[in-house]
Structure formats: C-alpha cells, structure tokens
Amino acid sequence: MNTFKQFFLEKNVLGLIEFFHLDGVGKIPAKLDSGNGAYNVIHGEDIQEQGSKVFFKTVNGKTLLKDKKGQITINVGAGNMEDRPVVEFDVTVGDKVFKNVPFSVGNRSSNIFKILVGKGFIQKELDALIDVSKENIADKNIEVKTQ
C-alpha cells in the first residue's frame, strides 16, 4: 500500500486549464472539471445529425463531419435537460496521446473555455491531480521536489 506522500508523488499534476490538441481541430485551451461526471464536451454550433454522422461548426473555424458514437442526455442546470450527440477525437495532452476519446457536442458559446474535460477522463486516462493555482503545465517538464 502506498503512503499518502507516495500517492501524490506518483500522480500527474495538471493545471485547471490545459491545452488539448484534437485531431482535425488543433490546439485548444480546455478546462479540467472534476465535478463533471459526464463525457468531455466540445463546443459545437449548427449541430446536425445525418444518420450515423454529426455535422457541426466548432472552434478554430473548423467545420466537422464525425461518426456519431452515441447520444447522452445532460442536465444543463435548473432541471433543464439537453440531448447531445457523442463523437470521438484523438487527443494529445503534453506528450501523451489518447485515442478515440468521447466528447459530447454542445453549444458552449457563452463559456470561456470551449472544451470541458470530465472527471472520468481526468481520473482514468490522465490519472491526474488538478492544481487549481496552475495553468498549462502539461507541456512543460515540471518535477515535483520532495523535502
């Protein structure tokens, strides 16, 4: 069993905001949200579902046609529910590549960050702790020094 100190030293530490590179979209600042239990979310406008495909406009001026991998219903607050298609992206964070990462597509035009990263991805894939006082540290070689 790991000690408390070993547990923290063995985890990746990421900032609240990190750059994610999504294939077909580019490098985008993303907010890590440990309270979001649903899929990751990417901004999409003019979302159109065409059979097994999803067509939408997103960040960096990109228009995408992606395979629809599913559908989820999200509570967007005050009891309001929203159905969203789910698509997948290959994602690079720092020097790590993650294949076929699910994202729901929703309109985040009123949000500063156009990508919201959910708890499941943070915990299972990134295996990271979030230092809310830091930003954009995944691209830097940061070592944790012990005393």
C-alpha positions, 0 to 999 in steps of 0.5 A, a space after each residue: 500500500 502506498 503512503 499518502 506522500 507516495 500517492 501524490 508523488 506518483 500522480 500527474 499534476 495538471 493545471 485547471 486549464 490545459 491545452 488539448 490538441 484534437 485531431 482535425 481541430 488543433 490546439 485548444 485551451 480546455 478546462 479540467 472539471 472534476 465535478 463533471 461526471 459526464 463525457 468531455 464536451 466540445 463546443 459545437 454550433 449548427 449541430 446536425 445529425 445525418 444518420 450515423 454522422 454529426 455535422 457541426 461548426 466548432 472552434 478554430 473555424 473548423 467545420 466537422 463531419 464525425 461518426 456519431 458514437 452515441 447520444 447522452 442526455 445532460 442536465 444543463 442546470 435548473 432541471 433543464 435537460 439537453 440531448 447531445 450527440 457523442 463523437 470521438 477525437 484523438 487527443 494529445 495532452 503534453 506528450 501523451 496521446 489518447 485515442 478515440 476519446 468521447 466528447 459530447 457536442 454542445 453549444 458552449 458559446 457563452 463559456 470561456 473555455 470551449 472544451 470541458 474535460 470530465 472527471 472520468 477522463 481526468 481520473 482514468 486516462 490522465 490519472 491526474 491531480 488538478 492544481 487549481 493555482 496552475 495553468 498549462 503545465 502539461 507541456 512543460 517538464 515540471 518535477 515535483 521536489 520532495 523535502 
